[in-house]
């Protein structure tokens, strides 16, 4: 009797060139996958420059791809190495191909771009297709990619729907069609439409720290606490500056403190400017980075934030009062999400083009003065993303095993003969 190998290998390709959102989300998904199945191990392929700063759970490892950067216009370039973009892209593509060949995954989970950044997944996908490799392919999409006017032509130009039909077994969307139905908004053809499963938003794991610990660390006892966060911080300077300028003109009083977290990717010069401006304000604590944002949010009475997917999910998980000032470049994604949630009364949203210190501080005062802090709609938001992702991927993994009970390795030796 031949014993079936129960071990399952998953490659997670994390599309990340900007901020912390992608890698934090993909790490949470990877942890959920190994927690749900003791037979699963995960190899993450990521270009995040901050990956080393996170705790990596058991049965998860990573290969660090050379970093790319993305401009506000959406153009990619080399971040650190003295190489031409095409050279670096070839290097990243070869690393990905080697990982697929040697790790020999049962399933590959791809974040956002069906062919990866600048088609860097293409070689691996086409090789697997030519070899009849049995790895299942799953595309993971956030609820919102960009405006329909930008997204539809990009997907047509890059042949993403063709990629879904040719390579992918399933498309998982971490969001709710009640908030934004991308199938309709982005005019998905029937063949792509049928592969889409909405998983709900990703609930964030609550911190082991008590809210009182964070408040005690910053000397906040009975005061109200406003948390102001710029996410990764690379493009959050204007939000922090506007808040401090508004606070210097409209003091919130002795009974209110502010915890401001700049983010690890804010430049040293800009962080220094924020620290200087904070000296003219009362009751402000500045931190460069905090590894426990959930604890910070839970400790706060009000959160002022950008509108990234992870930050929004953290706020929805904790049902926190929030003012979102999203970025609108290089993508409208954050603004569309903030606007949709604001229309349902779940958050307050300020378009960055309308942001002024006075408007921001007036909105802060209004929110701090509200008595109805838990909108009933908050309890109806679908936050079941992680368990549904694990369930969907588990179905594909064991369906593949039922059809092909023995492991067929694609060796690097066979590539030369291809």
GUKETI-104592 format. One record per residue (C-alpha): residue number from 1; residue in one letter; x, y, z. Coordinates in steps of 0.1 Angstrom, whole numbers, always signed. Example, Ala and Ser with C-alpha at 12.3 -4.5 7.8 and 13.67 -1.06 7.14 Angstrom:
zalum/paba/c1/c2/c3
1/A/+123/-45/+78 $
2/S/+137/-11/+71 $
END
This chain:
zalum/paba/c1/c2/c3
1/X/+0/+0/+0 $
2/X/+14/+34/-10 $
3/X/+12/+60/+18 $
4/X/+1/+95/+6 $
5/X/+24/+123/+16 $
6/X/+3/+145/+39 $
7/X/+27/+174/+40 $
8/X/+14/+204/+20 $
9/X/+36/+232/+7 $
10/X/+24/+266/-2 $
11/X/+42/+295/-18 $
12/X/+28/+329/-10 $
13/X/+39/+357/-34 $
14/X/+35/+390/-17 $
15/X/+31/+420/-40 $
16/X/+47/+448/-20 $
17/X/+67/+478/-31 $
18/X/+51/+505/-10 $
19/X/+43/+506/+28 $
20/X/+37/+477/+52 $
21/X/+1/+467/+43 $
22/X/+8/+439/+18 $
23/X/+34/+420/+39 $
24/X/+14/+424/+71 $
25/X/-17/+410/+54 $
26/X/+1/+381/+37 $
27/X/+19/+372/+70 $
28/X/-15/+371/+88 $
29/X/-29/+349/+60 $
30/X/+2/+326/+62 $
31/X/-2/+322/+99 $
32/X/-38/+314/+95 $
33/X/-30/+287/+70 $
34/X/-5/+269/+92 $
35/X/-27/+273/+123 $
36/X/-56/+257/+104 $
37/X/-36/+227/+91 $
38/X/-6/+211/+109 $
39/X/+5/+196/+76 $
40/X/+10/+229/+59 $
41/X/+43/+248/+55 $
42/X/+45/+282/+38 $
43/X/+73/+299/+19 $
44/X/+68/+336/+14 $
45/X/+84/+354/-16 $
46/X/+85/+391/-8 $
47/X/+103/+423/-17 $
48/X/+93/+441/+15 $
49/X/+122/+459/+31 $
50/X/+105/+454/+65 $
51/X/+99/+417/+64 $
52/X/+127/+410/+89 $
53/X/+110/+432/+115 $
54/X/+81/+408/+119 $
55/X/+80/+377/+140 $
56/X/+78/+347/+117 $
57/X/+57/+318/+131 $
58/X/+67/+281/+129 $
59/X/+64/+264/+96 $
60/X/+67/+297/+78 $
61/X/+99/+309/+61 $
62/X/+107/+335/+35 $
63/X/+129/+344/+5 $
64/X/+136/+381/+4 $
65/X/+134/+395/-32 $
66/X/+155/+426/-41 $
67/X/+135/+457/-34 $
68/X/+115/+477/-59 $
69/X/+101/+512/-53 $
70/X/+69/+527/-67 $
71/X/+65/+564/-75 $
72/X/+33/+584/-69 $
73/X/+26/+579/-106 $
74/X/+27/+541/-102 $
75/X/+61/+536/-120 $
76/X/+84/+510/-106 $
77/X/+122/+514/-102 $
78/X/+151/+498/-84 $
79/X/+151/+508/-47 $
80/X/+186/+499/-34 $
81/X/+209/+480/-58 $
82/X/+230/+496/-86 $
83/X/+212/+478/-114 $
84/X/+190/+486/-143 $
85/X/+153/+478/-137 $
86/X/+152/+451/-163 $
87/X/+182/+434/-148 $
88/X/+167/+434/-113 $
89/X/+134/+422/-127 $
90/X/+152/+392/-143 $
91/X/+170/+385/-110 $
92/X/+137/+385/-91 $
93/X/+120/+364/-118 $
94/X/+148/+338/-116 $
95/X/+146/+336/-78 $
96/X/+109/+330/-80 $
97/X/+114/+303/-107 $
98/X/+140/+286/-86 $
99/X/+118/+287/-55 $
100/X/+89/+271/-75 $
101/X/+111/+244/-89 $
102/X/+129/+234/-57 $
103/X/+102/+240/-31 $
104/X/+77/+222/-54 $
105/X/+45/+238/-39 $
106/X/+11/+222/-39 $
107/X/-4/+256/-41 $
108/X/+7/+292/-49 $
109/X/-12/+321/-35 $
110/X/-5/+353/-55 $
111/X/-12/+388/-41 $
112/X/-30/+413/-64 $
113/X/-12/+409/-98 $
114/X/-19/+377/-117 $
115/X/+15/+379/-135 $
116/X/+33/+396/-106 $
117/X/+51/+429/-108 $
118/X/+61/+436/-145 $
119/X/+53/+399/-154 $
120/X/+79/+385/-130 $
121/X/+57/+355/-123 $
122/X/+52/+347/-159 $
123/X/+82/+324/-164 $
124/X/+71/+302/-134 $
125/X/+35/+301/-144 $
126/X/+42/+292/-180 $
127/X/+67/+265/-170 $
128/X/+42/+249/-147 $
129/X/+16/+249/-175 $
130/X/+40/+234/-200 $
131/X/+51/+207/-176 $
132/X/+16/+199/-164 $
133/X/+26/+207/-129 $
134/X/-1/+201/-103 $
135/X/+3/+232/-82 $
136/X/-30/+250/-77 $
137/X/-31/+287/-83 $
138/X/-51/+312/-62 $
139/X/-53/+349/-68 $
140/X/-59/+371/-37 $
141/X/-74/+405/-43 $
142/X/-83/+433/-19 $
143/X/-119/+446/-20 $
144/X/-108/+476/-41 $
145/X/-79/+479/-65 $
146/X/-84/+514/-80 $
147/X/-111/+534/-97 $
148/X/-130/+515/-125 $
149/X/-117/+540/-150 $
150/X/-81/+530/-142 $
151/X/-85/+494/-134 $
152/X/-106/+481/-164 $
153/X/-81/+492/-191 $
154/X/-51/+481/-171 $
155/X/-66/+446/-167 $
156/X/-74/+444/-204 $
157/X/-40/+457/-215 $
158/X/-21/+432/-192 $
159/X/-44/+403/-201 $
160/X/-52/+396/-164 $
161/X/-86/+380/-172 $
162/X/-68/+357/-197 $
163/X/-43/+348/-169 $
164/X/-72/+340/-145 $
165/X/-88/+317/-171 $
166/X/-55/+301/-181 $
167/X/-37/+296/-148 $
168/X/-59/+303/-118 $
169/X/-83/+279/-100 $
170/X/-98/+305/-78 $
171/X/-99/+343/-70 $
172/X/-104/+351/-34 $
173/X/-115/+387/-25 $
174/X/-109/+400/+10 $
175/X/-140/+422/+12 $
176/X/-177/+423/+10 $
177/X/-198/+428/-21 $
178/X/-222/+448/+1 $
179/X/-195/+475/+3 $
180/X/-178/+471/-31 $
181/X/-186/+444/-57 $
182/X/-155/+444/-79 $
183/X/-171/+419/-103 $
184/X/-196/+445/-113 $
185/X/-175/+477/-107 $
186/X/-146/+463/-129 $
187/X/-168/+446/-154 $
188/X/-154/+411/-149 $
189/X/-162/+387/-178 $
190/X/-183/+356/-169 $
191/X/-153/+333/-169 $
192/X/-135/+354/-142 $
193/X/-168/+362/-124 $
194/X/-174/+325/-118 $
195/X/-140/+320/-101 $
196/X/-145/+348/-76 $
197/X/-153/+341/-39 $
198/X/-158/+369/-14 $
199/X/-143/+360/+19 $
200/X/-152/+390/+40 $
201/X/-127/+415/+55 $
202/X/-97/+402/+75 $
203/X/-104/+406/+112 $
204/X/-72/+414/+130 $
205/X/-60/+395/+160 $
206/X/-64/+414/+192 $
207/X/-33/+422/+212 $
208/X/-22/+404/+243 $
209/X/-16/+438/+259 $
210/X/-43/+455/+278 $
211/X/-53/+489/+266 $
212/X/-42/+502/+300 $
213/X/-6/+491/+294 $
214/X/-3/+514/+263 $
215/X/-19/+543/+282 $
216/X/+4/+538/+312 $
217/X/+35/+537/+290 $
218/X/+28/+571/+276 $
219/X/+15/+586/+308 $
220/X/-21/+588/+299 $
221/X/-43/+580/+329 $
222/X/-78/+594/+328 $
223/X/-74/+616/+297 $
224/X/-90/+609/+263 $
225/X/-65/+595/+239 $
226/X/-63/+603/+201 $
227/X/-41/+580/+181 $
228/X/-27/+595/+149 $
229/X/-10/+570/+126 $
230/X/+6/+573/+92 $
231/X/+9/+536/+85 $
232/X/+43/+528/+70 $
233/X/+49/+566/+70 $
234/X/+64/+570/+35 $
235/X/+35/+592/+24 $
236/X/+19/+602/+57 $
237/X/+38/+634/+65 $
238/X/+10/+657/+54 $
239/X/-16/+641/+77 $
240/X/+7/+643/+108 $
241/X/+18/+678/+100 $
242/X/-19/+690/+95 $
243/X/-29/+675/+128 $
244/X/-1/+691/+148 $
245/X/-6/+724/+131 $
246/X/-43/+723/+139 $
247/X/-36/+712/+175 $
248/X/-12/+741/+180 $
249/X/-41/+765/+171 $
250/X/-69/+746/+187 $
251/X/-57/+730/+219 $
252/X/-79/+700/+229 $
253/X/-75/+707/+266 $
254/X/-59/+691/+296 $
255/X/-82/+661/+293 $
256/X/-69/+649/+259 $
257/X/-36/+633/+249 $
258/X/-23/+624/+214 $
259/X/-1/+594/+205 $
260/X/+14/+600/+171 $
261/X/+32/+572/+153 $
262/X/+52/+583/+123 $
263/X/+59/+549/+107 $
264/X/+93/+532/+100 $
265/X/+94/+544/+63 $
266/X/+91/+581/+71 $
267/X/+124/+599/+63 $
268/X/+145/+610/+92 $
269/X/+143/+646/+81 $
270/X/+105/+646/+80 $
271/X/+102/+628/+113 $
272/X/+125/+654/+128 $
273/X/+102/+682/+115 $
274/X/+72/+664/+131 $
275/X/+91/+663/+164 $
276/X/+99/+700/+162 $
277/X/+63/+709/+155 $
278/X/+51/+687/+183 $
279/X/+70/+708/+208 $
280/X/+45/+736/+203 $
281/X/+16/+713/+213 $
282/X/+6/+700/+247 $
283/X/+2/+664/+256 $
284/X/+17/+648/+225 $
285/X/+38/+617/+225 $
286/X/+57/+609/+193 $
287/X/+68/+573/+184 $
288/X/+87/+563/+152 $
289/X/+72/+528/+151 $
290/X/+51/+505/+173 $
291/X/+49/+468/+166 $
292/X/+15/+465/+184 $
293/X/-9/+488/+165 $
294/X/-39/+468/+177 $
295/X/-31/+476/+213 $
296/X/-25/+513/+204 $
297/X/-59/+514/+186 $
298/X/-77/+496/+214 $
299/X/-63/+521/+239 $
300/X/-75/+551/+219 $
301/X/-108/+569/+221 $
302/X/-104/+581/+185 $
303/X/-81/+571/+157 $
304/X/-69/+594/+129 $
305/X/-54/+574/+101 $
306/X/-48/+569/+64 $
307/X/-72/+545/+47 $
308/X/-51/+514/+40 $
309/X/-67/+480/+39 $
310/X/-50/+467/+71 $
311/X/-57/+498/+91 $
312/X/-93/+498/+81 $
313/X/-97/+462/+91 $
314/X/-81/+469/+124 $
315/X/-106/+497/+130 $
316/X/-135/+476/+119 $
317/X/-124/+447/+141 $
318/X/-122/+470/+172 $
319/X/-153/+490/+162 $
320/X/-133/+522/+167 $
321/X/-143/+558/+160 $
322/X/-121/+569/+131 $
323/X/-113/+597/+108 $
324/X/-97/+585/+76 $
325/X/-75/+608/+54 $
326/X/-66/+583/+26 $
327/X/-40/+586/-1 $
328/X/-52/+591/-36 $
329/X/-19/+585/-55 $
330/X/-9/+564/-72 $
331/X/-42/+547/-67 $
332/X/-77/+558/-57 $
333/X/-82/+526/-37 $
334/X/-80/+541/-2 $
335/X/-103/+570/-10 $
336/X/-130/+547/-26 $
337/X/-130/+525/+5 $
338/X/-131/+554/+29 $
339/X/-159/+570/+10 $
340/X/-180/+538/+9 $
341/X/-176/+532/+46 $
342/X/-183/+569/+54 $
343/X/-216/+567/+34 $
344/X/-227/+539/+58 $
345/X/-217/+559/+88 $
346/X/-189/+537/+98 $
347/X/-161/+562/+97 $
348/X/-155/+599/+89 $
349/X/-136/+605/+56 $
350/X/-117/+636/+45 $
351/X/-103/+638/+10 $
352/X/-66/+648/+11 $
353/X/-72/+676/-14 $
354/X/-96/+691/+11 $
355/X/-74/+686/+42 $
356/X/-67/+717/+63 $
357/X/-55/+719/+99 $
358/X/-88/+736/+109 $
359/X/-110/+710/+91 $
360/X/-91/+681/+107 $
361/X/-92/+696/+142 $
362/X/-129/+705/+139 $
363/X/-137/+669/+129 $
364/X/-116/+656/+158 $
365/X/-136/+677/+182 $
366/X/-169/+665/+167 $
367/X/-159/+629/+170 $
368/X/-146/+632/+205 $
369/X/-179/+649/+215 $
370/X/-201/+621/+200 $
371/X/-221/+599/+224 $
372/X/-231/+572/+199 $
373/X/-197/+556/+193 $
374/X/-208/+522/+181 $
375/X/-228/+524/+149 $
376/X/-251/+494/+146 $
377/X/-238/+488/+110 $
378/X/-204/+480/+125 $
379/X/-218/+448/+139 $
380/X/-230/+437/+105 $
381/X/-197/+439/+86 $
382/X/-184/+405/+75 $
383/X/-150/+400/+91 $
384/X/-146/+363/+84 $
385/X/-117/+367/+58 $
386/X/-90/+345/+74 $
387/X/-110/+313/+82 $
388/X/-127/+315/+47 $
389/X/-93/+318/+30 $
390/X/-80/+288/+49 $
391/X/-111/+268/+41 $
392/X/-110/+276/+4 $
393/X/-73/+268/+1 $
394/X/-77/+236/+21 $
395/X/-104/+225/-3 $
396/X/-80/+230/-32 $
397/X/-51/+213/-15 $
398/X/-69/+181/-7 $
399/X/-89/+181/-39 $
400/X/-55/+181/-57 $
401/X/-43/+152/-35 $
402/X/-74/+131/-43 $
403/X/-68/+135/-80 $
404/X/-30/+130/-79 $
405/X/-20/+110/-48 $
406/X/+18/+110/-55 $
407/X/+42/+139/-56 $
408/X/+56/+146/-91 $
409/X/+86/+168/-87 $
410/X/+95/+193/-114 $
411/X/+133/+193/-113 $
412/X/+156/+221/-123 $
413/X/+174/+196/-146 $
414/X/+144/+193/-168 $
415/X/+144/+231/-175 $
416/X/+174/+229/-199 $
417/X/+156/+204/-220 $
418/X/+125/+225/-223 $
END
